[in-house]
Amino acid sequence: MHGELIPVGGGDPIPLMKKNLLVGRRESCDIVLRFSNVSAHHCQLYVNGGYWYVKDLQSRNGIKVNGVRVTEKRLDPGDEVSIAKHKYEMQYSPFDNGASGPPPLDDDTQNVMKQSLLERAGLAYRANKPGEAPKEPKRVGGRYDILDDGEGQIKDPNRPV
C-alpha cells in the first residue's frame, strides 16, 4: 500500500494500492466515488519521486488542495484534497514511496518565470512561435486599446460628424 485517503468527517479510509489511480464515478475507475457531483473520470492520483500528485481531468466540479482550486498539484502528507465537495486527508510516507531528499518543486513555482506579470494577468500577448507576430487582442465592445497608438479610438459623442 502506498498511502490512504482518509474521509474528513468520518468514514472508511481508501487505500492507495497502485502508484497511478483514476478517480471518478464510473465503475471502471480505480477509486469509485458514487456521488452525482463527481465526474465520470474526475481526477488522477499518481506518485512521482515518492510524492503523490493530483491532476484534474477537466472535471465539472474541480479539485481543491487545502481549499485552493488546482489543475495539478503535489500532495504532501496531511494535505486536504477536495474531490468535488468531498474532502479527504492524504496520508502516506514519501520515504516508503521511494523519495530521497527534499520534495520536488511544484509546477507553479517552476513556471513562474516563464511568463511576465502582464502576460499572466492577460494584459500582454506573446507570439506562438519564435519570430511570429504576437496575436492581436480581441476588442471588447468599443474599449480603448492601450497598446494601439492609432487615432480614432476615443469616440466623442459631442464631436460633429
C-alpha positions in Angstrom: 0.0 0.0 0.0 1.3 3.5 -1.0 -0.9 5.6 1.2 -4.5 6.3 2.2 -7.2 8.9 1.6 -9.0 9.5 5.0 -12.5 11.0 4.6 -12.8 14.2 6.6 -15.7 13.8 9.0 -15.5 10.0 9.2 -15.8 7.0 7.0 -13.6 4.1 5.9 -10.1 5.0 4.6 -9.5 4.5 0.9 -6.2 2.5 0.4 -3.9 3.7 -2.4 -2.9 0.3 -3.8 -1.2 1.4 -7.1 1.1 4.4 -7.9 -1.3 5.6 -10.7 -5.0 5.8 -9.9 -8.0 7.0 -11.8 -10.7 8.6 -9.5 -14.3 9.0 -10.7 -17.9 7.9 -10.7 -17.5 5.1 -13.3 -17.1 1.5 -12.2 -14.0 1.3 -14.5 -12.1 3.8 -12.2 -9.6 2.6 -9.7 -11.3 4.6 -6.9 -15.0 4.8 -7.4 -16.9 7.7 -5.7 -20.6 7.2 -6.3 -21.7 10.8 -5.9 -23.7 12.8 -8.5 -21.3 15.8 -8.3 -18.2 13.6 -9.1 -17.4 13.4 -12.8 -17.1 10.0 -14.6 -13.3 10.5 -14.8 -12.7 13.2 -12.3 -9.0 13.2 -11.5 -5.8 11.2 -11.5 -3.6 10.4 -8.5 -0.1 9.4 -9.2 3.3 9.1 -7.5 6.3 11.0 -8.8 9.6 10.9 -7.0 8.0 9.4 -3.9 5.3 12.1 -3.6 1.6 11.9 -4.6 0.2 14.3 -7.1 -3.3 15.1 -8.2 -4.4 16.1 -11.7 -7.8 17.3 -12.6 -9.2 15.6 -15.7 -11.4 18.6 -16.8 -14.0 17.7 -14.2 -17.1 19.8 -13.8 -16.7 20.4 -10.1 -12.9 20.5 -9.9 -10.2 19.6 -7.4 -9.1 21.7 -4.4 -5.9 21.2 -2.3 -6.1 22.8 1.1 -9.1 24.9 -0.1 -7.4 26.2 -3.3 -8.6 25.1 -6.7 -5.9 23.4 -8.7 -5.4 21.6 -12.0 -2.3 19.7 -10.9 -0.5 19.8 -7.6 1.8 17.9 -5.3 0.1 16.4 -2.3 2.1 16.4 0.9 1.2 14.2 3.8 -1.6 15.7 5.8 -2.9 17.8 2.8 -6.7 18.1 2.4 -7.9 17.1 -1.0 -11.5 18.0 -2.1 -12.8 16.0 -5.0 -15.9 17.9 -6.0 -17.3 18.7 -2.4 -15.9 15.5 -0.8 -12.9 16.1 1.5 -10.1 13.7 2.2 -6.9 13.9 4.1 -3.8 12.4 2.3 -1.8 10.0 4.5 1.4 8.5 3.2 5.2 8.3 3.8 7.3 9.8 1.0 10.3 7.7 2.2 8.2 4.4 1.8 7.3 5.5 -1.7 10.9 6.0 -2.7 11.5 9.7 -2.0 15.1 10.8 -1.3 15.9 14.4 -0.3 13.6 17.4 -0.2 10.3 17.3 -2.1 10.4 18.5 -5.8 9.1 21.9 -6.6 5.5 22.4 -7.6 4.9 23.1 -11.3 3.6 26.6 -10.3 7.0 27.6 -8.8 8.9 26.2 -11.7 6.8 28.0 -14.3 6.6 31.4 -12.5 9.4 32.9 -14.5 8.2 31.7 -17.9 5.7 34.5 -18.3 5.8 38.1 -17.5 3.3 39.5 -14.9 1.5 41.3 -17.7 1.1 38.0 -19.6 -0.2 36.2 -16.5 -2.7 39.0 -15.9 -3.9 38.7 -19.6 -2.7 42.3 -20.4 0.1 41.3 -22.8 0.3 38.8 -25.6 3.1 36.5 -26.7 3.7 35.1 -30.1 3.0 31.4 -30.6 6.4 30.6 -32.1 9.7 32.5 -32.2 9.7 35.1 -35.0 6.0 35.0 -35.3 4.0 38.2 -34.7 2.0 38.3 -31.5 -1.7 37.6 -31.6 -3.9 40.6 -31.6 -6.1 41.0 -28.6 -9.9 40.8 -29.2 -11.6 44.2 -28.8 -14.3 44.1 -26.2 -17.1 46.5 -27.2 -15.7 49.9 -28.0 -13.0 50.0 -25.4 -9.8 51.9 -25.7 -6.8 49.7 -26.5 -3.7 50.8 -24.5 -1.4 49.0 -27.0 -2.7 50.9 -30.0 -1.2 54.4 -30.7 -3.5 55.0 -33.7 -6.0 57.8 -33.8 -9.8 57.4 -33.6 -10.0 55.1 -30.7 -11.9 57.5 -28.4 -15.3 58.3 -29.8 -16.5 61.8 -28.7 -20.3 61.9 -28.7 -20.2 65.8 -28.7 -18.0 66.0 -31.8 -19.8 66.7 -35.1 -19.6 64.0 -37.8 
